[in-house]
Amino acid sequence: MKALKFYTTTLIVVLFSVFKATGTVITVSNHVLTAGQYTSAQDAIDAASPGDTIYIHGSTTSYG
């Protein structure tokens, strides 16, 4: 019974690792000197898929 529990736990950890590793990082910046993939937060949200991470750089200009 302990072996079955160990293998089940190991399988769950591996599956979570695989699914978590599939997400991409999307960056948003509306500052001229700080490059980002998007300048609009809404455009980044629209382009994101489940599991993606969106980083929004701090700015004195509103993102909307």
MDAnalysis code that builds the backbone (N, CA, C; Angstrom):
import MDAnalysis as mda
import numpy as np

u = mda.Universe.empty(192, n_residues=64, atom_resindex=np.repeat(np.arange(64), 3), trajectory=True)
u.add_TopologyAttr("name", ["N", "CA", "C"] * 64)
u.add_TopologyAttr("resid", np.arange(1, 65))
u.add_TopologyAttr("resname", ["MET", "LYS", "ALA", "LEU", "LYS", "PHE", "TYR", "THR", "THR", "THR", "LEU", "ILE", "VAL", "VAL", "LEU", "PHE", "SER", "VAL", "PHE", "LYS", "ALA", "THR", "GLY", "THR", "VAL", "ILE", "THR", "VAL", "SER", "ASN", "HIS", "VAL", "LEU", "THR", "ALA", "GLY", "GLN", "TYR", "THR", "SER", "ALA", "GLN", "ASP", "ALA", "ILE", "ASP", "ALA", "ALA", "SER", "PRO", "GLY", "ASP", "THR", "ILE", "TYR", "ILE", "HIS", "GLY", "SER", "THR", "THR", "SER", "TYR", "GLY"])
u.atoms.positions = np.array([
    [0.818, -1.192, 0.000],
    [0.000, 0.000, 0.000],
    [0.867, 1.262, 0.000],
    [1.999, 1.221, 0.730],
    [2.881, 2.379, 0.763],
    [3.489, 2.649, -0.608],
    [3.803, 1.588, -1.362],
    [4.385, 1.755, -2.691],
    [3.386, 2.430, -3.621],
    [2.110, 2.036, -3.553],
    [1.082, 2.637, -4.403],
    [0.924, 4.121, -4.083],
    [0.945, 4.462, -2.803],
    [0.831, 5.861, -2.389],
    [2.027, 6.666, -2.886],
    [3.223, 6.092, -2.804],
    [4.427, 6.770, -3.268],
    [4.347, 7.033, -4.775],
    [3.964, 6.019, -5.554],
    [3.888, 6.183, -7.003],
    [2.795, 7.157, -7.406],
    [1.685, 7.154, -6.694],
    [0.609, 8.105, -6.979],
    [1.074, 9.532, -6.702],
    [1.735, 9.737, -5.587],
    [2.248, 11.064, -5.239],
    [3.297, 11.520, -6.250],
    [4.178, 10.635, -6.643],
    [5.208, 10.965, -7.633],
    [4.572, 11.339, -8.961],
    [3.552, 10.598, -9.383],
    [2.864, 10.901, -10.642],
    [2.214, 12.273, -10.593],
    [1.594, 12.615, -9.488],
    [0.937, 13.923, -9.353],
    [1.974, 15.040, -9.422],
    [3.097, 14.888, -8.764],
    [4.151, 15.907, -8.790],
    [4.688, 16.091, -10.206],
    [4.909, 14.992, -10.905],
    [5.420, 15.069, -12.276],
    [4.409, 15.761, -13.183],
    [3.137, 15.422, -13.053],
    [2.113, 16.055, -13.887],
    [2.033, 17.557, -13.632],
    [2.080, 17.969, -12.365],
    [2.057, 19.399, -12.063],
    [3.281, 20.106, -12.629],
    [4.422, 19.469, -12.572],
    [5.651, 20.053, -13.116],
    [5.550, 20.238, -14.616],
    [5.003, 19.263, -15.297],
    [4.870, 19.342, -16.755],
    [3.904, 20.438, -17.146],
    [2.752, 20.504, -16.495],
    [1.758, 21.505, -16.869],
    [2.201, 22.915, -16.503],
    [2.901, 23.060, -15.393],
    [3.378, 24.380, -14.987],
    [4.466, 24.887, -15.932],
    [5.267, 24.004, -16.477],
    [6.376, 24.387, -17.341],
    [5.912, 24.848, -18.720],
    [4.648, 24.652, -19.051],
    [4.176, 25.009, -20.382],
    [3.784, 26.482, -20.496],
    [3.657, 27.196, -19.404],
    [3.262, 28.601, -19.448],
    [4.395, 29.491, -19.937],
    [4.028, 30.602, -20.564],
    [5.020, 31.568, -21.027],
    [4.921, 32.838, -20.189],
    [5.963, 33.651, -20.246],
    [5.998, 34.921, -19.526],
    [5.765, 36.038, -20.541],
    [4.798, 36.895, -20.256],
    [4.461, 38.029, -21.113],
    [4.792, 39.298, -20.338],
    [5.511, 40.224, -20.981],
    [5.874, 41.471, -20.308],
    [5.128, 42.645, -20.943],
    [4.772, 43.599, -20.081],
    [4.061, 44.797, -20.516],
    [4.816, 46.016, -20.018],
    [5.118, 46.932, -20.919],
    [5.781, 48.169, -20.538],
    [5.409, 49.257, -21.535],
    [5.012, 50.411, -21.020],
    [4.716, 51.532, -21.911],
    [5.779, 52.628, -21.803],
    [6.926, 52.268, -21.262],
    [8.039, 53.205, -21.144],
    [9.011, 52.979, -22.301],
    [9.542, 54.055, -22.861],
    [10.406, 53.972, -24.035],
    [11.689, 53.194, -23.759],
    [12.269, 53.355, -22.579],
    [13.550, 52.724, -22.278],
    [13.435, 51.293, -21.752],
    [12.254, 50.876, -21.360],
    [12.045, 49.531, -20.841],
    [11.204, 48.754, -21.834],
    [11.834, 47.871, -22.561],
    [11.124, 47.132, -23.597],
    [10.234, 46.059, -22.989],
    [9.060, 45.928, -23.556],
    [8.130, 44.873, -23.185],
    [7.531, 44.294, -24.452],
    [6.946, 43.136, -24.357],
    [6.319, 42.544, -25.527],
    [5.065, 43.317, -25.927],
    [4.406, 43.916, -24.941],
    [3.178, 44.676, -25.190],
    [3.263, 46.019, -24.475],
    [2.580, 47.021, -24.999],
    [2.505, 48.323, -24.344],
    [1.154, 48.517, -23.667],
    [0.213, 47.632, -23.907],
    [-1.114, 47.713, -23.318],
    [-1.372, 46.459, -22.479],
    [-1.863, 46.663, -21.261],
    [-2.167, 45.523, -20.394],
    [-3.281, 44.673, -20.998],
    [-4.270, 45.316, -21.609],
    [-5.381, 44.570, -22.195],
    [-4.927, 43.709, -23.368],
    [-4.006, 44.211, -24.174],
    [-3.473, 43.403, -25.283],
    [-2.747, 42.167, -24.758],
    [-2.024, 42.322, -23.664],
    [-1.315, 41.192, -23.068],
    [-2.296, 40.165, -22.513],
    [-3.349, 40.642, -21.878],
    [-4.376, 39.742, -21.343],
    [-5.058, 38.987, -22.474],
    [-5.359, 39.703, -23.561],
    [-6.010, 39.056, -24.705],
    [-5.116, 37.991, -25.341],
    [-3.811, 38.193, -25.314],
    [-2.873, 37.257, -25.941],
    [-2.507, 36.089, -25.026],
    [-2.795, 36.204, -23.729],
    [-2.391, 35.180, -22.769],
    [-3.266, 33.936, -22.870],
    [-2.642, 32.824, -22.534],
    [-3.328, 31.540, -22.454],
    [-3.320, 31.091, -20.996],
    [-4.177, 30.129, -20.642],
    [-4.139, 29.619, -19.265],
    [-2.739, 29.107, -18.913],
    [-2.250, 29.494, -17.751],
    [-0.926, 29.090, -17.301],
    [0.160, 30.106, -17.589],
    [-0.150, 31.126, -18.392],
    [0.834, 32.168, -18.689],
    [0.953, 33.132, -17.511],
    [2.086, 33.814, -17.427],
    [2.331, 34.821, -16.406],
    [2.528, 36.159, -17.086],
    [1.855, 37.196, -16.575],
    [1.983, 38.539, -17.145],
    [2.679, 39.427, -16.116],
    [3.810, 40.006, -16.512],
    [4.530, 40.974, -15.679],
    [4.275, 42.362, -16.248],
    [3.782, 43.263, -15.400],
    [3.526, 44.641, -15.811],
    [4.535, 45.533, -15.106],
    [5.369, 46.210, -15.899],
    [6.400, 47.101, -15.347],
    [5.738, 48.346, -14.793],
    [6.302, 48.843, -13.694],
    [5.805, 50.070, -13.098],
    [6.019, 51.258, -14.030],
    [5.077, 52.188, -14.036],
    [5.155, 53.326, -14.944],
    [4.386, 54.501, -14.361],
    [4.816, 55.703, -14.719],
    [4.059, 56.889, -14.299],
    [2.885, 57.142, -15.229],
    [2.862, 56.495, -16.365],
    [1.759, 56.614, -17.326],
    [0.787, 55.462, -17.090],
    [-0.497, 55.759, -17.082],
    [-1.515, 54.745, -16.837],
    [-1.593, 53.727, -17.976],
    [-1.804, 52.485, -17.620],
    [-2.023, 51.451, -18.610],
    [-3.492, 51.371, -19.037],
    [-4.318, 52.107, -18.391],
    [-5.744, 52.111, -18.745],
    [-6.587, 51.339, -17.782],
])
